[in-house]
Structures are given as C-alpha cells and as structure tokens.
Amino acid sequence: MKILRSLLLIPLLLLASCAGVSDLSPETAYPSHDARLLFYIHSTTYIPTDIRFTISEISLESADGTLTVLANRPSSVSSKELGRGQALLTEVFARPGAYRRIRFVISSATVSRTENHANLALPPSGGEVYLPFAVNLEAGESHVVTVAWDPSSSIEKGYIFSPNFRVQPQAPSARGLLLFISNSGSNYISIVDRSLERVIAAVTVGPKPMGMALNATKDTLYVVNSGSRNISVVDTVQFNIRDTIEITTGLDPTDIVFVQDADDAIEGKLYVTNRLSNDVAVISTVSKRVLKTIPVGTRPSHIAADPHRKEVYVTNELSNNLSIISTVDDSVVSTVRVDNRPTGCAVGDNYIYVFNEGANTISVISPSTRKVVETVVVIKPPRRGIKGFNERLFVASTASDTLLFFNRNNVVTRVIRTGRGPVGLSGDEDRNRLYVTNSGADTVSIIDPIGERVVGELTVGKGPYGAVRLDK
C-alpha cells in the first residue's frame, strides 16, 4: 500500500516541477517563537555628501538595560548608491518583549575628497550609536524598522562621522496609497507606501503566501497560504491578522479573487484555484466556509474576475483552455480553447486576454461570444499581464526576465529588462507607476509606463509573487 501511495505521488510531483512552481523561492522554516525585524535604511537628502560606512553590529536594549545582539555581519551603506531610494540592511529575529533602544556599531566610514575617499573618525565609545526605539515585540509577528539617514549632516568638524539617524518603528496606517506584496518564499507580506516608494511594514501570514484579493471596502486583504492550505485575513488599516480561513478542499491553493454578493454588498465569495486537484474552491466571507468545489481544466494556473458580468475566468495550463464560471450559480458555463500553456489572464476593455506561455501568443476572447477573436504573437513567452493606462497592455515574461509594453492596438512598443522572474503586476495610473514582482530576485521593479523604463527597485521578501494595490 505504501508503494502504491508513492507511485501516485510521482505524477503530482512531476506536474508541480514542470509547470512553474520551481521557479519560485523555496519555502523556509521560520522560528514561530521569535519576532522578525526587517531593518531598512533610506536617505533624506536629494544630493547627499558621498559617504560610505559599515554597520558591524545591531543590538536591542531591553527595559532593564540588557543588550541582545541581533546582527553581527557587516552591512555596507553608500549615500551615493542609496540616493533617494531604500535598501534592506538585514532580516533578523528577536525574542518577544519590551525594548527601549537600538544600538548600531559603526566599524568604518569614509567621505569622498575629490577623486579619493578619506577615512573618517568613528563616533565615540568604539563607534556605538544609541537611538530610542520604544517597541513591544510579540512572538511570530513581523516588524519593519525604518532608519532615516541624513548624510548631509553626518560629519562633525570635517573628520568625525556622526550619523544623523532617526529610527521609526512600524505603525498602522489609514492612508490609501499602499501596495501589498506576497512573498512566496517567506511567511510574510510586505507593505509598500506608494507615495514614498518604500517598504513601511510587514505582516506575518502562513507559509508560502501566493495570491491576494481585497474586499469591497478595501479594509480586508485575503492572502492564500499555499503551504498551509488556508487564507490569512489581514486588516489593511492596523496591519495585523484578523482571522484565518481553512481551505478544506483541493490541493495546492494558489490564486484568489473576491466577488461581491451584490453591487452594494460588503461581503461576498472568494474563488481559489487549486492547481494539483484541478478545481476552484468557492468560500463565503460571511461563514468563512467552503460552499462549493468547481471542477475546471487541468492545472489551473491563474484566475481573474469580471464583477459586472458576474463571471470568473480560470486559465488551465495543461489542458490549454479557459474555464468561464458564472458567480450566480457557481458553475462552468463555457470552456474556450486557447494556445499552449496558458499561464495567466487579464480582463479589460470588454475582452479577456489569455497569456499562452508555451506558444508565445496572447488569445483575445470576447466574453459575449466566448470565442477567440484575435491571436497576438509576441517575441517573449508571456506569463502574466494587466490592462490599463488608456487601455494599454503590459505583459511580464518570466522566462526572459522582461516586461513587454503594448499600445492600444496590441502592438509591442518596447521590451525592457526587469529583475529575475517577473510574475506579478499592479498599476497606479494616478501616479504613473507600474509595479512588477521579481520572484527570482526578491525585488519589486518600479516602472514608468509612459517613459517605458525602470525608475526604481524595492527589496522585499523571498520569492515575491502577487501585487495588490489599495487606493483611497
């Protein structure tokens, strides 16, 4: 019997390895009894003095004066490279408890003198810098620590390095300019302030977080945890976990969409693709239970929704088709044949766009006739995409590490490099920004869609997958 079970598992493992799971960072075990601290640093000066320094140690001081060393590996910082951006100093774990100060130990510092860098004297007391940091850490939580540095006022008497640091703990935010990033190789989501273009917070969820969806009022974010087969219900104002929903049917839940029960309803239904069991789980946000399991094609790879038509669209990667589900009775009402290996879909301007990674094509489908009305041939294998910015199409090619820009006539206007393994996209038309998650680089590319160029990059967790925008 054990041999039979092993044989049955082999096709599933082969299926997982050949259809895109292995291109994401592997799940990592994290200590649940500790708190995670993510130290980020950014410059507050537009044209900073060219200073370089090294932090050799970071410690936390508790209320009774006890020092706990968090990191003792050197972290180098350059004001010139940092510019107005943000860099991740380190990811560490700390014991739960109350803390009052942070200690940084500076081991070296230099400043540019014409073409050469001159050594700077270190701060007194062996390069130690103490800063107030009143925080109470709890087991299992994730916490972003923001270090704001002003290089222009960090040198005393022309030769002493006296870093002008301000440390800010993570705090709840009610601002509507947030971007949520699910890190599939970590067990937390990163929260980005789009106005600052910086990571400002993190929330611990379950293992291998993948797809995400906002509710109607945008105060709740649903995160699919593929590694634990459940959904974390995240409060988008307080940045904490409000609840957990168990996915009691299906195997390998990955992507998710939310559909309101009615146009003015707060609650609704969640549709979750199960990649290894070839079905979609329908979950009520009221009862937090699975209402129904809908069989679809082989290897459902992505899901999108059109709330106005009351339909959900599922691409089936190994059966080369698109399942159209009616949200009225939660049944498959049509199956549309597309090209080889459809790995994503997008809804826009009265059409459904299916990205066929195995055929280098995009199938354009009319939801009215439920037929392919156009096939667009592309030069890079398309994985995922979005429509926006005056009905333009933007397509990520995970296999080639590129982003393709299209005009309104579905003609490619430019191809640019992103980080390794681009997969998730989100657009902010008001701020003229595209955000692309790079699953193989642990970064998010910030892109100007009008200038068709990369303008920045953020470091997030391991294997970033989904990107969901929250507006005001």
Number of C-alpha atoms within 10 A of each C-alpha: 6 7 7 8 9 10 11 11 11 11 11 12 11 10 16 16 12 10 16 14 11 10 16 22 21 14 17 13 10 14 12 12 14 19 21 27 21 22 19 21 23 21 24 17 16 11 13 17 18 17 23 20 22 18 21 17 18 24 19 23 21 19 13 9 11 11 16 16 16 18 19 12 12 17 17 15 18 18 24 15 14 14 16 18 17 23 20 17 19 16 15 15 21 20 15 16 14 17 21 16 19 20 21 19 21 24 18 18 26 21 21 13 10 7 6 9 14 14 18 20 17 21 20 11 8 10 19 16 18 14 15 14 20 16 16 11 19 17 16 21 21 25 25 22 23 24 20 18 19 19 25 18 15 16 19 13 7 10 15 17 26 21 20 15 21 14 18 16 16 18 13 13 15 12 13 16 18 24 22 24 31 33 31 31 25 24 24 26 28 23 24 21 18 21 11 13 18 23 27 24 23 27 24 23 27 23 23 30 35 27 29 26 24 21 19 17 9 17 14 19 24 26 29 33 28 22 18 15 22 21 27 23 22 23 18 25 15 13 20 18 18 13 12 16 20 16 24 13 17 19 17 21 29 25 27 26 23 26 26 18 17 11 10 8 11 15 17 16 22 23 27 30 32 28 25 19 19 20 24 29 24 24 23 18 21 10 9 16 17 19 14 15 21 18 17 25 22 18 26 33 25 28 26 21 23 18 15 8 12 16 20 23 26 32 32 28 27 17 18 21 24 28 22 24 22 16 21 10 8 20 18 18 12 15 18 14 16 26 20 19 25 33 26 29 26 22 21 14 10 11 17 24 25 32 32 28 24 16 17 20 23 28 23 22 22 15 18 9 8 17 16 19 11 12 15 14 17 19 11 21 23 31 27 26 24 22 20 17 19 10 15 18 22 25 30 31 26 26 17 16 19 22 27 22 20 18 15 13 9 17 15 18 10 12 19 13 16 26 21 20 27 30 29 26 23 21 23 18 12 8 11 13 20 24 26 30 33 29 27 21 20 23 25 27 23 21 21 16 20 11 9 16 18 17 12 15 21 19 20 27 25 25 28 34 31 26 26 21 21 18 13 8
